[in-house]
């Protein structure tokens, strides 16, 4: 039996788990959805869901990991052999996500390199991004570089690698976000964007608004990927689990809010209040924002800082994804960390190459109008993750019972302040939410319903 690695402190655990939660979804997806669904209203709904729905799911996953001392593939099986399949499904999710996520991480490094070398003006060109991802094999090199950086950190282990990097990167990420937010608010026209972002628009409240907030929360907090189970397995018994979850939630929600503060007012200022400029996905980060930076005074420097920030966010999430996969193979086959890291890196490079080339040499591969990368995203985010989360709720709520998780939470000091809330959410409320998320995500991905 291998000795289980541990985070050296509660702070190390919280920052590493927060680093996993704070990723590309926080930087571009949250601002886009907040702008689309009523600004302050969306923020309020998101916050309510975070402290209820999100809290219950994250607490369950971390407690499962800490109680069993195993990654997802072993944690469910060790408590009930009939649910071993749930651990397998949870393990497949990061194996699918990590390669294509690293492809996007490579794009971020490319843009950071362009800005730091003084090429910000060129990046603002209308076809710059499409030429980059669609023209040559160049994206493959940036993908390999991002993957190599991630693998090196994971190779150093939990305490010396992941924890040390998180303790440096996460505070810097917060500082950079604040700097860009403050600067963006000084631009002419930015105040209009600020008002739109924080002012509630109750007329925009709808089922779509709530579903969008649930979906964002679900993906933003790294749930149903086996990540929190794995990180929980590295958590010491004397670290307060309930307060750790609350702190992760605060960090994740705070960064998401600051990302909106950083992006929405600046884009409003650039576009003259045109909300369509807040396009989702790569269009916002790699097409619209370079144009915004090109129009700014000191835009080259601000753009450089921005893409450094996004790189940190992408890297901390990629680290958690790779560590989860490494932990799965180590638990399953009893491999050493070095061999597991090497195997996962090679596997991810093989699986990620089609996504990297899917807009260029392999663009002929598509399904329902989706590229290889989009297909991988649809299968993992829209199908598997809601199924895994729903299965986790059924497993905890009706098989091992909420008391099993509550007892684990109480291991530290005998207290679980939100025990009643947790029990109701995990048994009754969260499953209903997850069925709705699964249905709406699949329908949206297939073009039947738009979020």
KEFI-76840 format. One record per residue (C-alpha): residue in one letter; x, y, z. Coordinates in pm, whole numbers. Layout:
BEGIN
A  X  Y  Z
...
//
This chain:
BEGIN
X  0  0  0
X  144  334  -107
X  166  609  153
X  -94  873  64
X  40  1220  -7
X  -104  1511  190
X  -135  1886  167
X  83  2027  444
X  -181  2273  565
X  -543  2380  534
X  -427  2690  343
X  -242  2472  94
X  -552  2258  41
X  -786  2557  1
X  -557  2735  -246
X  -499  2419  -452
X  -871  2336  -462
X  -951  2700  -540
X  -691  2690  -817
X  -875  2395  -963
X  -1209  2575  -944
X  -1074  2903  -1083
X  -1012  2838  -1451
X  -1105  2956  -1798
X  -1475  2924  -1715
X  -1441  3197  -1453
X  -1246  3430  -1679
X  -1472  3435  -1986
X  -1786  3223  -1929
X  -1903  3386  -1606
X  -1882  3746  -1739
X  -2061  3648  -2059
X  -2347  3476  -1875
X  -2376  3753  -1617
X  -2403  4011  -1894
X  -2656  3802  -2087
X  -2882  3717  -1794
X  -2941  4040  -1609
X  -2616  4136  -1437
X  -2691  4171  -1067
X  -2981  3926  -1085
X  -2755  3654  -1223
X  -2496  3732  -954
X  -2756  3695  -679
X  -2892  3366  -815
X  -2538  3233  -860
X  -2445  3323  -501
X  -2756  3155  -356
X  -2686  2840  -556
X  -2317  2843  -454
X  -2393  2835  -80
X  -2659  2563  -116
X  -2634  2344  -427
X  -2260  2392  -476
X  -2182  2356  -107
X  -2363  2021  -82
X  -2194  1865  -385
X  -1845  1988  -299
X  -1877  1877  65
X  -1989  1530  -47
X  -1701  1486  -292
X  -1424  1611  -60
X  -1560  1403  230
X  -1574  1090  11
X  -1210  1140  -80
X  -1093  1208  276
X  -1293  921  425
X  -1165  659  180
X  -817  804  109
X  -874  712  -255
X  -932  881  -590
X  -1276  860  -751
X  -1224  523  -917
X  -1168  356  -580
X  -1367  579  -342
X  -1716  479  -456
X  -1629  111  -489
X  -1476  96  -140
X  -1804  213  15
X  -2037  7  -207
X  -1914  -228  -478
X  -2233  -178  -681
X  -2136  184  -740
X  -1786  119  -868
X  -1912  218  -1214
X  -1973  572  -1085
X  -1605  605  -1001
X  -1518  485  -1350
X  -1749  745  -1508
X  -1607  1019  -1284
X  -1256  913  -1388
X  -1337  928  -1759
X  -1438  1296  -1732
X  -1090  1442  -1658
X  -932  1201  -1909
X  -1153  1361  -2177
X  -1127  1721  -2051
X  -753  1750  -1975
X  -627  1711  -2336
X  -857  1967  -2498
X  -830  2203  -2200
X  -453  2197  -2251
X  -507  2286  -2617
X  -683  2607  -2507
X  -406  2659  -2249
X  -161  2650  -2539
X  -359  2923  -2715
X  -328  3136  -2400
X  53  3093  -2392
X  64  3191  -2760
X  -121  3516  -2693
X  89  3590  -2386
X  403  3542  -2598
X  261  3771  -2869
X  175  4047  -2621
X  500  4030  -2423
X  699  4050  -2749
X  512  4363  -2860
X  280  4205  -3114
X  -46  4313  -2954
X  -151  4523  -3256
X  -128  4223  -3488
X  -338  4008  -3253
X  -626  4256  -3289
X  -664  4170  -3658
X  -1001  4027  -3762
X  -857  3697  -3887
X  -556  3662  -3656
X  -712  3400  -3428
X  -876  3196  -3705
X  -553  3202  -3906
X  -360  3082  -3600
X  -582  2785  -3507
X  -681  2694  -3861
X  -382  2751  -4081
X  -88  2539  -3969
X  46  2289  -3717
X  162  2577  -3490
X  -109  2523  -3221
X  33  2174  -3165
X  363  2321  -3040
X  190  2552  -2789
X  -28  2262  -2674
X  285  2052  -2611
X  445  2338  -2415
X  143  2385  -2189
X  123  2011  -2133
X  493  1993  -2043
X  464  2274  -1786
X  165  2104  -1625
X  337  1764  -1616
X  653  1905  -1453
X  454  2057  -1166
X  248  1741  -1111
X  568  1533  -1122
X  694  1713  -810
X  395  1582  -616
X  123  1720  -394
X  316  1922  -136
X  630  2019  -330
X  458  2069  -666
X  85  2146  -658
X  69  2314  -316
X  380  2531  -367
X  268  2650  -711
X  -86  2721  -588
X  42  2925  -294
X  229  3151  -537
X  -7  3159  -835
X  -341  3212  -664
X  -248  3533  -471
X  -82  3671  -788
X  -394  3587  -988
X  -610  3785  -742
X  -376  4086  -750
X  -360  4089  -1133
X  -739  4064  -1157
X  -783  4361  -922
X  -526  4569  -1113
X  -693  4513  -1451
X  -1041  4569  -1301
X  -941  4905  -1153
X  -772  5014  -1475
X  -1070  4907  -1687
X  -1308  5116  -1476
X  -1108  5432  -1560
X  -1189  5402  -1933
X  -1444  5633  -2092
X  -1779  5457  -2102
X  -1679  5187  -1855
X  -1921  5304  -1585
X  -2215  5215  -1809
X  -2083  4861  -1823
X  -2034  4855  -1445
X  -2393  4963  -1384
X  -2520  4700  -1625
X  -2307  4433  -1454
X  -2413  4494  -1094
X  -2765  4635  -1133
X  -3041  4372  -1107
X  -3267  4335  -1410
X  -3557  4138  -1267
X  -3736  4134  -1602
X  -3461  3901  -1727
X  -3527  3635  -1462
X  -3643  3313  -1627
X  -3590  2939  -1622
X  -3299  2992  -1861
X  -3137  3236  -1616
X  -3152  2984  -1331
X  -3032  2698  -1553
X  -2744  2911  -1682
X  -2640  2999  -1324
X  -2662  2632  -1219
X  -2461  2522  -1518
X  -2190  2781  -1458
X  -2167  2692  -1089
X  -2152  2322  -1169
X  -1858  2356  -1406
X  -1685  2641  -1224
X  -1644  2455  -895
X  -1474  2148  -1050
X  -1756  1915  -951
X  -1820  1567  -1094
X  -1470  1535  -1241
X  -1316  1333  -960
X  -1099  1634  -875
X  -1250  1719  -537
X  -1259  1350  -442
X  -887  1326  -523
X  -795  1647  -342
X  -1009  1537  -49
X  -804  1216  -30
X  -495  1436  29
X  -667  1637  305
X  -565  1580  666
X  -826  1484  924
X  -744  1782  1143
X  -835  2031  867
X  -1190  2162  906
X  -1372  2035  600
X  -1682  2254  624
X  -1492  2582  656
X  -1254  2474  377
X  -1548  2428  139
X  -1684  2771  232
X  -1346  2931  168
X  -1312  2760  -172
X  -1661  2887  -262
X  -1569  3240  -158
X  -1246  3232  -359
X  -1415  3089  -669
X  -1712  3328  -659
X  -1488  3626  -581
X  -1263  3560  -880
X  -1566  3508  -1106
X  -1712  3841  -991
X  -1378  4019  -1043
X  -1348  3864  -1389
X  -1679  4022  -1479
X  -1563  4351  -1331
X  -1245  4320  -1536
X  -1407  4235  -1870
X  -1762  4374  -1897
X  -1692  4747  -1833
X  -1385  4738  -2063
X  -1575  4569  -2348
X  -1865  4813  -2301
X  -1621  5103  -2324
X  -1465  4960  -2640
X  -1794  4875  -2813
X  -1990  5184  -2716
X  -2235  4975  -2512
X  -2289  4703  -2771
X  -2380  4390  -2572
X  -2318  4165  -2871
X  -1947  4236  -2823
X  -1965  4013  -2515
X  -1951  3702  -2732
X  -1894  3375  -2548
X  -1597  3144  -2568
X  -1282  3194  -2774
X  -1448  3485  -2955
X  -1438  3697  -2640
X  -1093  3606  -2513
X  -900  3571  -2836
X  -1081  3808  -3074
X  -1274  4080  -2886
X  -1036  4143  -2596
X  -723  4191  -2813
X  -922  4462  -2996
X  -1010  4617  -2659
X  -645  4618  -2552
X  -541  4769  -2888
X  -779  5060  -2824
X  -644  5125  -2472
X  -362  5345  -2357
X  -96  5104  -2224
X  -305  4830  -2388
X  0  4617  -2469
X  105  4606  -2103
X  -249  4546  -1978
X  -298  4269  -2236
X  28  4107  -2128
X  -86  4107  -1764
X  -429  3976  -1864
X  -296  3678  -2056
X  -49  3603  -1775
X  -349  3596  -1539
X  -545  3369  -1773
X  -240  3143  -1806
X  -220  3107  -1427
X  -593  3027  -1410
X  -566  2771  -1690
X  -253  2611  -1544
X  -391  2565  -1191
X  -700  2394  -1334
X  -493  2179  -1570
X  -274  2073  -1276
X  -581  1950  -1085
X  -708  1763  -1391
X  -376  1590  -1452
X  -323  1512  -1083
X  -666  1350  -1072
X  -581  1126  -1369
X  -238  1043  -1223
X  -400  953  -891
X  -651  728  -1070
X  -378  527  -1244
X  -162  513  -930
X  -453  379  -725
X  -558  132  -993
X  -218  -5  -1099
X  2  93  -799
X  244  285  -1021
X  501  534  -895
X  433  903  -954
X  699  939  -1226
X  569  651  -1439
X  208  759  -1392
X  291  1119  -1492
X  477  1005  -1802
X  196  774  -1909
X  -75  1040  -1855
X  127  1305  -2041
X  175  1078  -2345
X  -192  971  -2336
X  -307  1334  -2318
X  -78  1436  -2605
X  -225  1160  -2822
X  -585  1242  -2728
X  -532  1620  -2749
X  -365  1634  -3091
X  -694  1592  -3284
X  -850  1879  -3083
X  -546  2097  -3151
X  -561  2030  -3524
X  -940  2015  -3545
X  -971  2371  -3678
X  -701  2322  -3940
X  -565  2000  -4093
X  -836  1787  -3927
X  -1124  2033  -3977
X  -1300  1775  -4197
X  -1382  1580  -3878
X  -1708  1711  -3735
X  -2039  1600  -3585
X  -2354  1813  -3597
X  -2139  2110  -3688
X  -1905  2060  -3390
X  -1527  2037  -3419
X  -1327  1766  -3239
X  -1269  2000  -2943
X  -1639  2091  -2926
X  -1739  1723  -2938
X  -1507  1643  -2645
X  -1648  1939  -2452
X  -2006  1831  -2522
X  -1954  1470  -2414
X  -1771  1562  -2090
X  -1952  1880  -1980
X  -2304  1830  -2113
X  -2345  1455  -2069
X  -2102  1284  -1832
X  -2061  1550  -1561
X  -2434  1590  -1483
X  -2474  1209  -1483
X  -2181  1168  -1239
X  -2313  1444  -1011
X  -2664  1295  -1015
X  -2521  951  -938
X  -2319  1100  -650
X  -2634  1254  -500
X  -2820  920  -521
X  -2517  737  -378
X  -2477  972  -82
X  -2846  1045  -28
X  -2989  694  -45
X  -2710  432  -43
X  -2447  532  216
X  -2680  801  361
X  -2594  1165  438
X  -2490  1067  792
X  -2178  899  650
X  -2063  1230  504
X  -2174  1425  812
X  -1969  1199  1038
X  -1662  1258  818
X  -1713  1636  832
X  -1740  1615  1212
X  -1407  1428  1240
X  -1220  1754  1306
X  -1415  1920  1587
X  -1747  1733  1612
X  -1941  2009  1435
X  -2123  2039  1102
X  -2318  2364  1112
X  -2496  2313  780
X  -2578  1944  836
X  -2956  1981  783
X  -2907  2196  473
X  -2660  1942  334
X  -2897  1650  388
X  -3194  1818  220
X  -2986  1947  -73
X  -2804  1621  -147
X  -3118  1402  -123
X  -3389  1613  -279
X  -3296  1953  -424
X  -2964  1886  -601
X  -3094  1579  -792
X  -3382  1784  -936
X  -3139  2060  -1039
X  -2907  1805  -1199
X  -3181  1641  -1405
X  -3271  1988  -1536
X  -2904  2068  -1608
X  -2856  1738  -1791
X  -3167  1787  -2003
X  -3094  2150  -2086
X  -2723  2090  -2154
X  -2789  1805  -2396
X  -3070  1998  -2567
X  -2850  2307  -2594
X  -2556  2107  -2729
X  -2777  1949  -2995
X  -2920  2287  -3089
X  -3272  2222  -2956
X  -3252  2479  -2677
X  -3026  2778  -2628
X  -2863  2888  -2304
//
